[in-house]
Amino acid sequence: MPSTPAGVRIDGVDQLIIERLQVDGRMPYTKLASAVGLSEAAARQRVQRLIDTGVIQIVAVTNPLMVGRKRVAMIGIRATGATSELAQRLKELDIIEYLVVTAGSYDFLAEVVVRDEGELLEATNAIRATPGVVSTETFVYLELVKQTFTWGVH
């Protein structure tokens, strides 16, 4: 039985639950329970434990183009000093949707989802103005070819 870094144990039934919810996050507990061989109450408790322990989140994933966001970009950030301090400052920027500390040419990768090029420029300038940022490089997404959220259980 694999365990997460927080020590949460994930068994085969948990994996089946996760797989089913990745296909349909709104699946009724009655249908989920029958699909994984549990009672409805047990399925509900398992899902709640997975949520409470941070193993899963159940969220609505939006299509940026359908909600007025026309540009998506990944911004590579080079830094000076401790990445932990800069991470906290960058994390506070509302414009950043996704932020990771990386190894390699960049210290961070930040994803932004904006309305237009003007807002992208504002986002880039906000990141560049953050103390500890040395330089940035912006990669504008031209086409989303593949996006999945089904990893993590196999």
N, C-alpha and C positions, 0 to 999 in steps of 0.2 A: 504494500500500500504506500504510494508516494506521499510525502508530506511537503507542505509549503515552508518557506523560510520562517514563518511565524509559528511553526510547529503544528499547524492544522493538518489533520489526516484526511486524505481524500481517497475514498474507496471506489470500487467499480460502479456502485449505484450512483455515487456523487458524479462520477464521470459521465454516466448516462444522462443524468439530470442536466448537467452542463451542456452536453451535446444537443439535447432536445431544446433547451432554452436558447441556444445559439441559432437554431433554425427558426424558432418562434418564441420570443420572449414574453408573449402574452398568452401562451398556452394555458388553458384552464387546468387547475390542479387535478381534476378528475381524469382528464386525458393524460396528463403527465404521469400520474400515479399508475395508471394502467400500463403505460408504455415502459415504465421502469420496474414494475412488479411490487409496488408499495400501496398502502392504503392512502387515501387522499390526505388524511391528517399527517401521516408520516412523510409524505412528499412535501407538504407545506412546511413541516418542521425542518426538513433537510434543506429546502431552498432558503428558508430564513437563516439557518446556521451558515450557509455559504455566503449569504449577503452580510450577516453580522460579523463574520470573520474576515471579510474583505476579499474572499476568493472570487466572487462575482459581483458585478453591478448589473442591474437591469435598467437600461436607458434607451431613449429614442435617439437613433442616429439620423441626423438630418442630411439632406442633400443641400450643400451650400448654395447651389445655383437656384434652388427653389425657394430660398429664404432671403434672396437679395444679395448674397455674397458671390461676387463674380471672380475673385482671385484667391488662389490658395498658393502659399509659398513656404518653402523651408529655408530658414536662415541659419547658416553656419556662423558660429560665434567663436572668436579667439579671445582669450582672456589673460589677465595677469593676476597673480595672487591666488588665494584659496578659492577653489570652485564652489565650496560650500557656502561661502558668504555671497558670492555673486549669484548663485542659484536662488538664494532667498530673495534677492533684489529682483531678479528676472521673473520669478514666480509671482511677484506682486503686479506685474504688468498684465492688465486685463486682455490686451491684444493677443497675447501668446496663448494658444490653445493646447499646445503639446510641447513639453520641454524635457530634454534628456541630457545628461552628462555623458560625454563620449570620449573615446580614446582615438587618437589619430590626428588629422589635420585641424580639427575643430575641437574646442572644449565642450561646446554645447550645440545641439540642434534644436531650433525652435520653429514650430509650425504656426503660421498665422492664416486666418481666413478673413478676407476683407472685401469691402464693397467694390473698390476700384483702385487704380494705380496711386491716386492721391492718398488714400488710406494706407496703402502699402508703404508709401514713402514715410508717412507719419509713424507707422509701426517700426520701420527700419531706423528712423531717427531716434525714436524713444529707446530702442535697444542700444544704439550707439552712444546715447547720452548717459547710459547707466555706468556708474563708476566701476571700473574693473574690466570693461569691454575694450579690447584693443582694436579689433576689426570685425567686420561682418562680410558675408557673401550670401547673396540672395538667389535662390533657385525658384523661379516661378513655374508652377505646374501648368503645363499646356493641355494635358488630357489625363484623366484618371482611368487607367487601363484595368487595374485590379485592386479591389479592397475587400479583405475578408476579416472576419472576427471569429473564426472557428478554430484558432490554434489554442493550444494549452491543455488539451485533454488526452492526447495520444502520446 
